[in-house]
């Protein structure tokens, strides 16, 4: 299982996402994978999982199925996401 955070840097919400990532690491000891939706791999990832809104957090099982997805703000609680890591 993995959780991917898709967001664009240098946006009005980027600081919130970056603070969330730091808090998540501090509280759980786990890092979340991040992805830029404008990178080549980010574009194909967003197309594959039909992601149109940012920021988005996606919990994906080892076989590639979406287990949960949170789009936009506010971000989900750390306890909601930590279930998937």
C-alpha positions as a printed Julia matrix, in Angstrom:
85×3 Matrix{Float64}:
  0.0    0.0     0.0
  1.2    3.49   -0.77
 -0.16   6.99   -0.44
  0.69   9.54   -3.12
  0.27  13.28   -2.64
 -0.22  15.07   -5.95
  0.26  18.82   -5.8
  1.82  21.71   -7.65
  4.65  23.61   -5.99
  4.5   27.42   -5.96
  0.73  27.52   -5.51
 -1.35  29.12   -2.78
 -1.92  25.72   -1.14
  1.63  24.32   -1.46
  2.69  25.51    2.01
 -0.28  23.7     3.58
  0.7   20.47    1.82
  4.37  20.79    2.77
  3.47  21.45    6.42
  1.15  18.43    6.3
  3.97  16.23    4.97
  6.3   17.36    7.79
  3.59  16.78   10.41
  2.77  13.37    8.95
  6.42  12.3     9.15
  6.74  13.62   12.71
  3.58  11.91   13.94
  3.82   8.58   12.09
  7.48   8.15   11.15
  6.44   7.57    7.53
  7.1    9.67    4.46
  4.37  10.14    1.88
  5.27   9.95   -1.79
  4.82  13.25   -3.62
  4.22  13.85   -7.3
  4.07  16.91   -9.52
  1.03  16.6   -11.8
  2.87  18.52  -14.52
  5.83  16.12  -14.75
  5.72  13.37  -17.41
  5.13  10.65  -14.8
  2.64  12.87  -12.97
  0.63  13.48  -16.12
  0.3    9.77  -16.84
 -0.49   9.01  -13.18
 -3.24  11.65  -13.1
 -4.69  10.35  -16.36
 -4.65   6.75  -15.13
 -6.42   7.6   -11.87
 -8.63  10.4   -13.3
 -7.22  13.11  -11.01
 -8.25  16.61  -12.0
 -8.13  18.56   -8.72
 -5.1   19.42   -6.62
 -3.98  18.74   -4.01
 -5.08  15.12   -4.06
 -4.03  12.25   -1.81
 -4.52   8.74   -3.17
 -4.14   5.5    -1.22
 -3.25   2.74   -3.68
 -3.04  -0.97   -2.94
 -0.07  -3.04   -4.11
 -2.11  -4.26   -7.09
 -2.85  -0.67   -8.22
 -6.43  -0.26   -7.01
 -7.49   2.98   -5.35
 -8.43   2.33   -1.73
 -9.3    5.93   -0.86
 -8.91   9.37   -2.37
 -9.08  12.87   -0.92
 -9.31  15.84   -3.27
 -8.8   19.52   -2.58
 -8.72  21.32    0.72
 -9.04  20.79    3.58
 -6.55  17.94    3.69
 -7.64  14.75    5.47
 -6.59  14.14    9.03
 -3.28  12.41    9.59
 -5.05   9.51   11.31
 -7.26   8.96    8.24
 -4.23   8.69    5.96
 -1.97   6.79    8.36
 -4.33   3.82    8.14
 -3.04   3.25    4.6
  0.73   3.38    5.23
